[in-house]
Amino acid sequence: MKGKIFVVGTGPGFEEYLSLRAIEVLKECDVVVGYKTYIALIEKLIEGKEIVSSGMRREVERCAMVLEIAESGKNVCLISSGDSGVYGMAGVVLEMVDKAQNGIEVEIVPGITSALSSASLAGAPLMNDFAVVSLSDLMTPWEIIEKRTEKAAEGDFVICVYNPKSKERVEQIRIFVDIVLRHRSPQTPVAIVRNAMRDEAAVTHTTLSEMLEHTIDMTTTLIIGNSQTYYSNGKMITPRGYKI
Amino acid sequence: MKGKIFVVGTGPGFEEYLSLRAIEVLKECDVVVGYKTYIALIEKLIEGKEIVSSGMRREVERCAMVLEIAESGKNVCLISSGDSGVYGMAGVVLEMVDKAQNGIEVEIVPGITSALSSASLAGAPLMNDFAVVSLSDLMTPWEIIEKRTEKAAEGDFVICVYNPKSKERVEQIRIFVDIVLRHRSPQTPVAIVRNAMRDEAAVTHTTLSEMLEHTIDMTTTLIIGNSQTYYSNGKMITPRGYKI
């Protein structure tokens, strides 16, 4: 009998923000597969399991391995931080299972993606419509990312930015800020959230015109306020519209 | 000594998708406040607690009560389903605490919002940039919602729609579909997800031109694919761009 594949989002940080369903499938599965940094974050939870950890940028290889493990009759969890359904492994797994026509069952276990964990640390910036944009142009052409940035800015969406910058990608965030500045005040509140819910978690409250003066890296999620967003008492708030 | 306020997102469904942190604060607090439907979903978890449940559309009143309870020295959890930071109570609480200048500490405990839980049931539609739009014009002027719909459609964002329709609001979803159809194929995949992770959970896979023929109500979240989204083996997939 074939095993089942669980694609599990482990949320931000350590075990604390996993769901009970995620914990249940991690405890009941035979094998856990994941990028080594994510495995390390939840190692207490999967003690004694067969663990297959791998380096970054081996996504397709990692998924192929997961399929093989399930084919061999073992139940396997493929983990990633946040929600594996948001820029994550869920899509690749479903595409590969579909292509292989092997009838293997897949359950996507949702998790708390970093837009949500970062927002909760920044205050309440997502009280109104928002857009989530990744600035990584490894797999999405840069023109499309630019266009989406422009449209999100024009629509006055709160904008959550994933993958704003890496060691090799440093220019994209500058272009992003220039585009948003064409439609939004330089004083627009911006939260820079690094390592949400981990030991080194840090929230910087700044503005659209000054945000590039602060550290932004691979562990960072940015939240750009809309035209109504304000700071109050150290918290970033987008009003919902209630009369208070 | 004043109590602390926890604004807790309980995720979709029952206890299964709560985070450990949410469970911890629910167990340790003195009082739980929430809309009665949400209280009922997690009643096992809060057995024996002082519970204050209320009807819908009493948001400001409910928050004022929460502040009073904390003032009296009790730790209090204000709960809502999904993520209380997404169109939820987090903003109102922070605004009221700020206005009252009472120095009460607030922790926003993030949860799995319905865009994520619905996506996990539909397949993997959020593998690329997405926008979250609420069609409720109770507090956001309809022109703004129309404009955001237009911009999200122009930007080829996957669009997650909250509050698509209620007994009184039936026309908004028709206008929404008309706007998106100006920019996207009638065959664009659409997932209609009702009661995600609850007993009556149902996913309907349809298209932009046919979606209005299906039941859409207050328990529904819609996911509109982008130009790349497709159906495969009963799953809705937005490719991330990996070569498989």
Contacts between the chains, C-beta under 8 A, distances in Angstrom:
chain1	res1	chain2	res2	distance
A	11	B	19	6.5
A	15	B	20	6.2
A	16	B	19	6.8
A	16	B	20	5.2
A	16	B	21	4.7
A	16	B	24	8.0
A	17	B	19	4.6
A	17	B	20	7.1
A	17	B	21	5.8
A	17	B	110	7.2
A	18	B	19	6.4
A	18	B	20	6.3
A	19	B	11	6.5
A	19	B	16	6.8
A	19	B	17	4.6
A	19	B	18	6.4
A	19	B	19	5.9
A	19	B	112	6.6
A	20	B	15	6.1
A	20	B	16	5.3
A	20	B	17	7.2
A	20	B	18	6.2
A	20	B	20	7.7
A	20	B	23	7.5
A	21	B	16	4.7
A	21	B	17	5.8
A	23	B	20	7.5
A	24	B	16	8.0
A	59	B	242	6.0
A	60	B	242	5.3
A	60	B	243	7.1
A	60	B	244	6.1
A	83	B	112	7.7
A	83	B	116	5.2
A	83	B	120	7.9
A	83	B	126	7.9
A	85	B	116	6.2
A	85	B	119	4.9
A	85	B	120	5.2
A	85	B	124	5.7
A	85	B	125	8.0
A	85	B	126	5.4
A	85	B	127	7.7
A	86	B	116	7.0
A	86	B	119	7.8
A	86	B	126	5.0
A	86	B	127	7.8
A	87	B	126	7.7
A	87	B	127	6.3
A	87	B	128	7.2
A	87	B	240	6.8
A	88	B	124	8.0
A	88	B	127	7.3
A	90	B	120	7.4
A	90	B	123	7.8
A	90	B	124	3.9
A	90	B	127	7.1
A	91	B	123	8.0
A	91	B	124	3.7
A	91	B	127	3.8
A	91	B	237	5.5
A	91	B	238	6.6
A	91	B	239	6.4
A	91	B	240	5.1
A	92	B	240	6.6
A	92	B	242	5.4
A	92	B	244	6.8
A	93	B	124	7.9
A	94	B	123	5.8
A	94	B	124	5.2
A	94	B	232	7.0
A	94	B	233	7.6
A	94	B	235	5.1
A	94	B	237	5.5
A	95	B	232	7.1
A	95	B	237	6.1
A	95	B	239	6.9
A	95	B	242	7.9
A	95	B	244	5.3
A	96	B	244	5.8
A	97	B	233	7.4
A	98	B	232	4.5
A	98	B	233	4.5
A	98	B	235	7.3
A	98	B	237	7.9
A	99	B	244	6.4
A	108	B	119	7.9
A	108	B	120	4.0
A	108	B	121	7.9
A	108	B	123	7.6
A	108	B	124	6.7
A	109	B	120	6.9
A	110	B	17	7.2
A	110	B	112	5.1
A	110	B	116	4.4
A	110	B	117	5.2
A	110	B	119	7.2
A	110	B	120	4.1
A	111	B	112	7.0
A	111	B	116	7.5
A	112	B	19	6.6
A	112	B	83	7.7
A	112	B	110	5.1
A	112	B	111	6.9
A	112	B	112	6.1
A	112	B	116	8.0
A	113	B	116	6.3
A	116	B	83	5.2
A	116	B	85	6.2
A	116	B	86	7.0
A	116	B	110	4.4
A	116	B	111	7.5
A	116	B	112	8.0
A	116	B	113	6.3
A	117	B	110	5.2
A	119	B	85	4.9
A	119	B	86	7.8
A	119	B	108	7.9
A	119	B	110	7.1
A	120	B	83	7.9
A	120	B	85	5.2
A	120	B	90	7.4
A	120	B	108	4.0
A	120	B	109	6.9
A	120	B	110	4.1
A	121	B	108	7.9
A	123	B	90	7.8
A	123	B	91	8.0
A	123	B	94	5.8
A	123	B	108	7.6
A	124	B	85	5.7
A	124	B	88	8.0
A	124	B	90	3.9
A	124	B	91	3.7
A	124	B	93	7.8
A	124	B	94	5.2
A	124	B	108	6.7
A	125	B	85	7.9
A	126	B	83	7.9
A	126	B	85	5.4
A	126	B	86	5.0
A	126	B	87	7.7
A	127	B	85	7.7
A	127	B	86	7.8
A	127	B	87	6.3
A	127	B	88	7.3
A	127	B	90	7.2
A	127	B	91	3.9
A	128	B	87	7.3
A	128	B	134	7.7
A	128	B	140	6.5
A	129	B	131	7.0
A	129	B	132	6.1
A	129	B	133	4.9
A	129	B	134	6.3
A	129	B	140	7.7
A	129	B	145	7.7
A	129	B	148	5.3
A	130	B	131	7.3
A	130	B	132	5.4
A	131	B	129	7.0
A	131	B	130	7.2
A	131	B	131	4.3
A	131	B	132	7.5
A	131	B	152	7.1
A	131	B	155	7.8
A	131	B	157	6.3
A	132	B	129	6.1
A	132	B	130	5.4
A	132	B	131	7.5
A	132	B	132	7.8
A	133	B	129	4.9
A	134	B	128	7.7
A	134	B	129	6.4
A	138	B	241	7.9
A	139	B	240	6.1
A	139	B	241	3.1
A	139	B	242	6.8
A	140	B	128	6.5
A	140	B	129	7.8
A	140	B	241	6.2
A	144	B	156	7.1
A	145	B	129	7.7
A	147	B	155	6.1
A	147	B	156	7.7
A	148	B	129	5.3
A	148	B	155	4.4
A	148	B	156	7.1
A	148	B	157	6.4
A	150	B	155	7.5
A	151	B	151	4.4
A	151	B	152	7.0
A	151	B	154	5.1
A	151	B	155	3.2
A	151	B	157	7.5
A	152	B	131	7.1
A	152	B	151	7.0
A	152	B	152	7.9
A	152	B	155	6.4
A	152	B	157	7.7
A	154	B	151	5.1
A	155	B	131	7.8
A	155	B	147	6.0
A	155	B	148	4.4
A	155	B	150	7.4
A	155	B	151	3.2
A	155	B	152	6.4
A	155	B	155	8.0
A	156	B	144	7.1
A	156	B	147	7.7
A	156	B	148	7.1
A	157	B	131	6.3
A	157	B	148	6.4
A	157	B	151	7.5
A	157	B	152	7.7
A	232	B	94	7.0
A	232	B	95	7.1
A	232	B	98	4.4
A	233	B	94	7.6
A	233	B	97	7.4
A	233	B	98	4.5
A	235	B	94	5.1
A	235	B	98	7.3
A	237	B	91	5.5
A	237	B	94	5.5
A	237	B	95	6.1
A	237	B	98	7.9
A	238	B	91	6.6
A	239	B	91	6.4
A	239	B	95	6.9
A	240	B	87	6.8
A	240	B	91	5.1
A	240	B	92	6.6
A	240	B	139	6.0
A	241	B	138	7.9
A	241	B	139	3.1
A	241	B	140	6.2
A	242	B	59	6.0
A	242	B	60	5.3
A	242	B	92	5.5
A	242	B	95	7.8
A	242	B	139	6.8
A	243	B	60	7.1
A	244	B	60	6.1
A	244	B	92	6.8
A	244	B	95	5.4
A	244	B	96	5.8
A	244	B	99	6.4
